[in-house]
Amino acid sequence: LTPYSGMLPGWIAGYYDVADSHISLTDLTRFARVRFVKSSVTGLDLAARTAHLADGSELKFDIVSIDIGSTPPIAHIKGAGLHAKSVKPVGEFVTWVENLHKQVANGEVSRVAVVGGGAAGAEVMLALRHRLIRRRVSQSTKFCLITDTPMILPNHNPRARRLFERLFEDREIEVVTGSPVQ
């Protein structure tokens, strides 16, 4: 399975289950009549047009497209490895959200912060709050959105920004702007 990132906020909020928000690569490759190889590429020989795989095998190619599965660089932020989780890779994030759900339900976590004031950060924050408050996992959990930009949704028009600011205020989500996470 591979996650469909456009459905991630809906999964977080509890509207979809994992099967609804993921694509079966086996089914997709069967439909496309291509072979599915579950491995990692460890090297490329562009002259020979060969991809070297983690299991030691090689694959010939005519054209290669590389998805590096980007992950935000949080290792340089002190404590992030212990107290934070990147949304990517999504598979690990799904497990983390499920564990967070249990921790909040057990009273082990009372504050949840999301770092990032763009559209993705706003969506993840609202989806987490919906999952934990509206679905009655907790009524006392506090939420905070943190961004280094001077405002949330800095690349959106002022009207959209105001709507989200009001929505966050109505949902009692604290917004901290102009504050890089350290």
Contacts in CASP RR format, 6 or more apart in sequence:
PFRMAT RR
TARGET T0000
AUTHOR 0000-0000-0000
METHOD contacts of the structure
MODEL  1
LTPYSGMLPGWIAGYYDVADSHISLTDLTRFARVRFVKSSVTGLDLAART
AHLADGSELKFDIVSIDIGSTPPIAHIKGAGLHAKSVKPVGEFVTWVENL
HKQVANGEVSRVAVVGGGAAGAEVMLALRHRLIRRRVSQSTKFCLITDTP
MILPNHNPRARRLFERLFEDREIEVVTGSPVQ
1 18 0 8 1.000
1 19 0 8 1.000
1 22 0 8 1.000
1 23 0 8 1.000
1 24 0 8 1.000
1 25 0 8 1.000
2 22 0 8 1.000
2 23 0 8 1.000
2 25 0 8 1.000
3 21 0 8 1.000
3 22 0 8 1.000
3 23 0 8 1.000
3 90 0 8 1.000
3 91 0 8 1.000
3 94 0 8 1.000
4 21 0 8 1.000
4 22 0 8 1.000
4 23 0 8 1.000
5 90 0 8 1.000
7 16 0 8 1.000
7 20 0 8 1.000
7 21 0 8 1.000
8 21 0 8 1.000
8 87 0 8 1.000
8 90 0 8 1.000
8 93 0 8 1.000
8 124 0 8 1.000
8 127 0 8 1.000
9 123 0 8 1.000
9 124 0 8 1.000
9 126 0 8 1.000
9 127 0 8 1.000
10 16 0 8 1.000
10 21 0 8 1.000
10 127 0 8 1.000
11 17 0 8 1.000
11 18 0 8 1.000
11 20 0 8 1.000
11 21 0 8 1.000
11 94 0 8 1.000
12 97 0 8 1.000
12 124 0 8 1.000
12 127 0 8 1.000
12 128 0 8 1.000
12 130 0 8 1.000
12 131 0 8 1.000
13 126 0 8 1.000
13 127 0 8 1.000
13 130 0 8 1.000
13 131 0 8 1.000
14 127 0 8 1.000
14 130 0 8 1.000
14 131 0 8 1.000
14 135 0 8 1.000
18 94 0 8 1.000
25 36 0 8 1.000
26 36 0 8 1.000
29 35 0 8 1.000
29 36 0 8 1.000
37 53 0 8 1.000
37 59 0 8 1.000
39 53 0 8 1.000
39 54 0 8 1.000
39 55 0 8 1.000
39 57 0 8 1.000
40 53 0 8 1.000
40 54 0 8 1.000
41 51 0 8 1.000
41 52 0 8 1.000
41 53 0 8 1.000
41 54 0 8 1.000
41 66 0 8 1.000
42 52 0 8 1.000
42 53 0 8 1.000
42 54 0 8 1.000
42 56 0 8 1.000
43 51 0 8 1.000
43 52 0 8 1.000
44 50 0 8 1.000
44 51 0 8 1.000
44 52 0 8 1.000
44 64 0 8 1.000
45 51 0 8 1.000
45 52 0 8 1.000
49 60 0 8 1.000
49 61 0 8 1.000
49 62 0 8 1.000
49 64 0 8 1.000
50 58 0 8 1.000
50 59 0 8 1.000
50 60 0 8 1.000
50 61 0 8 1.000
51 58 0 8 1.000
51 59 0 8 1.000
51 61 0 8 1.000
51 64 0 8 1.000
52 58 0 8 1.000
53 59 0 8 1.000
69 88 0 8 1.000
69 89 0 8 1.000
70 88 0 8 1.000
71 86 0 8 1.000
71 88 0 8 1.000
71 89 0 8 1.000
72 86 0 8 1.000
72 87 0 8 1.000
72 88 0 8 1.000
74 80 0 8 1.000
74 81 0 8 1.000
74 84 0 8 1.000
74 86 0 8 1.000
75 81 0 8 1.000
77 84 0 8 1.000
77 181 0 8 1.000
77 182 0 8 1.000
78 182 0 8 1.000
80 181 0 8 1.000
84 115 0 8 1.000
85 92 0 8 1.000
85 93 0 8 1.000
85 96 0 8 1.000
86 92 0 8 1.000
86 93 0 8 1.000
87 93 0 8 1.000
87 120 0 8 1.000
87 124 0 8 1.000
97 128 0 8 1.000
97 131 0 8 1.000
100 109 0 8 1.000
100 112 0 8 1.000
100 128 0 8 1.000
100 132 0 8 1.000
101 131 0 8 1.000
101 132 0 8 1.000
101 137 0 8 1.000
103 109 0 8 1.000
104 110 0 8 1.000
104 112 0 8 1.000
104 132 0 8 1.000
104 137 0 8 1.000
104 138 0 8 1.000
104 141 0 8 1.000
105 137 0 8 1.000
105 138 0 8 1.000
107 138 0 8 1.000
109 141 0 8 1.000
110 138 0 8 1.000
110 140 0 8 1.000
110 141 0 8 1.000
110 142 0 8 1.000
111 141 0 8 1.000
111 142 0 8 1.000
111 143 0 8 1.000
111 144 0 8 1.000
112 128 0 8 1.000
112 129 0 8 1.000
112 132 0 8 1.000
112 141 0 8 1.000
112 142 0 8 1.000
112 143 0 8 1.000
112 144 0 8 1.000
113 143 0 8 1.000
113 144 0 8 1.000
113 145 0 8 1.000
113 146 0 8 1.000
114 121 0 8 1.000
114 124 0 8 1.000
114 125 0 8 1.000
114 128 0 8 1.000
114 143 0 8 1.000
114 144 0 8 1.000
114 145 0 8 1.000
114 146 0 8 1.000
115 121 0 8 1.000
115 146 0 8 1.000
115 147 0 8 1.000
115 181 0 8 1.000
116 145 0 8 1.000
116 146 0 8 1.000
116 147 0 8 1.000
116 148 0 8 1.000
117 145 0 8 1.000
117 146 0 8 1.000
117 147 0 8 1.000
117 149 0 8 1.000
117 152 0 8 1.000
117 153 0 8 1.000
117 154 0 8 1.000
118 147 0 8 1.000
118 149 0 8 1.000
118 152 0 8 1.000
118 153 0 8 1.000
118 154 0 8 1.000
118 155 0 8 1.000
118 156 0 8 1.000
119 153 0 8 1.000
119 155 0 8 1.000
119 156 0 8 1.000
121 145 0 8 1.000
122 145 0 8 1.000
122 152 0 8 1.000
122 153 0 8 1.000
122 164 0 8 1.000
122 168 0 8 1.000
125 143 0 8 1.000
125 145 0 8 1.000
125 168 0 8 1.000
125 173 0 8 1.000
126 167 0 8 1.000
126 171 0 8 1.000
126 173 0 8 1.000
128 143 0 8 1.000
129 143 0 8 1.000
129 171 0 8 1.000
129 173 0 8 1.000
131 137 0 8 1.000
132 138 0 8 1.000
132 141 0 8 1.000
133 139 0 8 1.000
133 141 0 8 1.000
133 171 0 8 1.000
142 172 0 8 1.000
142 174 0 8 1.000
143 171 0 8 1.000
143 172 0 8 1.000
143 173 0 8 1.000
143 174 0 8 1.000
144 173 0 8 1.000
144 174 0 8 1.000
144 175 0 8 1.000
144 176 0 8 1.000
145 152 0 8 1.000
145 168 0 8 1.000
145 173 0 8 1.000
145 174 0 8 1.000
145 175 0 8 1.000
145 176 0 8 1.000
146 176 0 8 1.000
146 179 0 8 1.000
146 181 0 8 1.000
147 175 0 8 1.000
147 176 0 8 1.000
147 177 0 8 1.000
147 178 0 8 1.000
147 179 0 8 1.000
148 178 0 8 1.000
148 179 0 8 1.000
148 180 0 8 1.000
148 181 0 8 1.000
149 177 0 8 1.000
149 178 0 8 1.000
150 177 0 8 1.000
150 178 0 8 1.000
151 161 0 8 1.000
151 177 0 8 1.000
152 161 0 8 1.000
152 164 0 8 1.000
152 165 0 8 1.000
152 168 0 8 1.000
152 175 0 8 1.000
152 177 0 8 1.000
153 160 0 8 1.000
153 161 0 8 1.000
153 164 0 8 1.000
156 164 0 8 1.000
165 175 0 8 1.000
168 175 0 8 1.000
END
